[in-house]
């Protein structure tokens, strides 16, 4: 790792990096800077990842679309995308 990383302090970070440091820790931020500098990330809401939703629906076959939507915090219309036959 570059020598600059050794002296990197929380107050040196951008607003976004401070958020990551608050959640993940400074060591992780240093690794991200070292390994992934220059990349842009979009971190989606968990509800937009389709495979976990499909698995939840498969594991809970007795729930209605409305019950699934409430439990997952999404709309019933969105759930129908997965349950319509």
Secondary structure, 3 states (H helix, E strand, C coil): CCHHHHCCCHHHCCHHHHHHHHHHCHHHHHHHHHHHCCCCCCCCCHHHCHHHHHHHHHHCCCCCHHHHHHHHCCCHHHHHHHHCC
